[in-house]
Amino acid sequence: MNDCSRIRECDRRSKAAGTLIGRYLQQVTLAGCAVYEIIEEHLETVRIRVCRGLPGTCVFPYWGHETLVYKSYALRNIAAREAADACL
């Protein structure tokens, strides 16, 4: 299983379990795309960590290697990704 398949499988399992931990976000930048995995969930925020070594991802991630973002932003990002995937 390659890294992309592992991230998608982890995302699928986390969605089925009803948790944000293990889901992933994509952030488009001028240099490409940064992929972040949600590693902690708080009341209003989630902690995300960049996924390294994926094809087509940025060398310099948008938010750095690890940070907090609003949970509402993460939910919108995941919903947009899933809607885009559904169109394929």
Helices and strands as residue ranges (DSSP letters): H 3-17, E 24-29, E 32-41, E 45-50, E 66-70, H 71-87
